[in-house]
Amino acid sequence: MPSQYAVVFDFDGTLTHKHHISLFNVVEKGVLSESYLKETAVLRNKYMPKAMNGTITHEEEMAWLTENINIFIKAKTTIHQIKNALKDIRLRKGAAECIMLLRNMLIPTAVISYGIHQFIEIVLENNGALPSVNSIYATKLVIDKKTGLVIGYEPGTILLPKEKGIASAHFAGSVNIEQRNILAIGDSLVDALLGSSKENRFGIAENEKQLESIKNVMGECAITQDFTLATAWLLDKINKKPPL
């Protein structure tokens, strides 16, 4: 019997531990020289505080993403270097198992991220979870087939935080699920529109400060280092009769 639910996940800080900051951060440290790292640090210091407190504008989100990608292009970064930089990144304990459990329950899942499609795909594959994820909504890099160099990005794939609700609705439609039956797991104010409604959104926090910052956009949230509570919340929601 087809599922009445779909589940969407943020990636950085949600499926991965917050200490990584983001896969962008991991790849930067793994492939860029000191001079380019200084450029990415300037961008991070400029935009990260605004992203965390919810004041970043659409134009600033776009600039942060595209300027970061342009640094990778200038640095002549290859997909081989990216794979090497990400090879040791593990998902939160229980996250891959949660995704695979949902797949076994025939519940469609997607990752919706203000990040890079290839980065996410590589980490999911390394953790054995990629076959269980139906879709990834994130910016796709253009990789030269001969050299493996990052040479650009596909503009039509750019996913900014304020578009996470649109992407969630698109995913629900693609798997024939009522939009109101999307369940979402996130970790920050960047996920305020992830999924379909506050009551169907669960937030993962690192400490009391982070918990306080996200509680107004999450139906439920908890301080945790693994995926146990998120999985329990999902199963509780799924096992309840969905609204008519």
C-alpha positions, -999 to 999 in steps of 0.1 A, spaced: 0 0 0 15 34 -10 25 56 19 4 86 29 35 104 41 68 117 27 98 129 47 122 157 38 156 163 55 179 192 57 215 180 54 242 201 71 238 200 109 208 177 105 219 144 89 255 154 97 270 166 130 270 204 136 308 204 142 314 200 105 295 233 100 287 224 64 300 202 36 311 234 20 334 240 50 348 204 48 355 206 11 371 241 14 395 229 41 403 197 22 410 212 -12 417 250 -11 451 267 -5 455 293 22 449 322 0 415 308 -12 406 298 24 410 335 33 385 344 6 359 318 19 365 330 55 356 366 44 323 353 29 315 331 59 321 360 84 300 383 62 270 360 57 269 333 84 257 355 113 228 368 92 219 333 82 219 321 118 197 349 130 173 349 101 182 383 87 200 373 55 184 385 23 176 365 -9 203 384 -27 229 377 0 221 340 0 226 339 -37 258 358 -35 272 336 -8 265 304 -27 277 316 -61 308 334 -48 318 302 -30 314 281 -61 334 307 -81 363 302 -56 363 265 -63 364 272 -100 393 297 -96 412 271 -75 408 245 -103 390 221 -79 383 186 -92 356 161 -83 384 137 -73 396 162 -47 361 167 -35 355 130 -30 388 127 -11 379 156 12 345 140 20 356 104 23 356 103 61 324 123 68 299 102 87 262 109 92 248 113 127 245 79 145 211 64 134 206 88 105 214 63 77 194 37 95 164 60 97 165 68 60 168 30 52 139 22 76 117 48 58 126 32 25 116 -2 38 83 13 49 78 26 14 79 62 26 95 85 0 124 107 13 143 137 0 172 159 10 165 196 6 196 217 12 212 251 7 243 232 -4 258 213 -33 241 182 -48 274 164 -55 287 169 -20 255 155 -5 254 126 -30 290 116 -22 284 115 16 251 97 13 268 71 -9 297 67 15 273 61 43 252 35 24 221 57 24 220 70 -12 199 42 -27 172 49 0 168 86 -9 144 94 -37 156 129 -45 182 156 -36 172 192 -40 205 213 -40 227 232 -64 244 210 -90 280 218 -100 290 214 -136 319 190 -139 341 188 -170 338 152 -181 374 149 -194 393 167 -166 369 164 -136 373 201 -130 345 222 -115 337 246 -143 303 261 -132 269 254 -118 234 248 -131 214 280 -124 181 261 -125 191 239 -96 200 266 -71 180 260 -39 179 289 -14 166 285 21 134 305 14 126 280 -14 127 249 8 89 250 11 86 251 -26 110 222 -31 91 202 -4 58 208 -22 74 198 -55 87 166 -40 53 157 -24 37 162 -58 64 141 -76 56 111 -53 18 117 -51 17 127 -14 -6 154 0 15 184 8 1 186 44 15 151 50 52 161 45 72 155 76 105 174 80 137 173 100 159 203 103 182 221 127 181 259 122 161 289 112 173 282 77 147 253 78 118 275 88 100 267 56 111 231 52 82 207 48 47 219 50 38 231 85 53 239 118 35 210 135 51 185 111 86 198 116 112 184 141 143 203 150 177 190 162 197 213 185 232 211 199 225 231 231 200 253 249 209 284 229 202 266 196 171 250 210 158 285 219 166 299 185 146 272 166 116 264 188 93 289 172 96 273 138 95 237 149 66 216 161 89 198 184 127 200 189 153 184 212 189 187 222 206 155 209 237 142 192 221 113 174 190 105 153 171 85 179 146 112 189 141 123 153 133 87 142 110 82 172 91 114 163 88 104 126 75 69 136 50 85 160 37 108 133 36 81 106 17 57 129 -10 83 136 -39 86 112 -31 115 88 -56 144 86 -86 140 63 
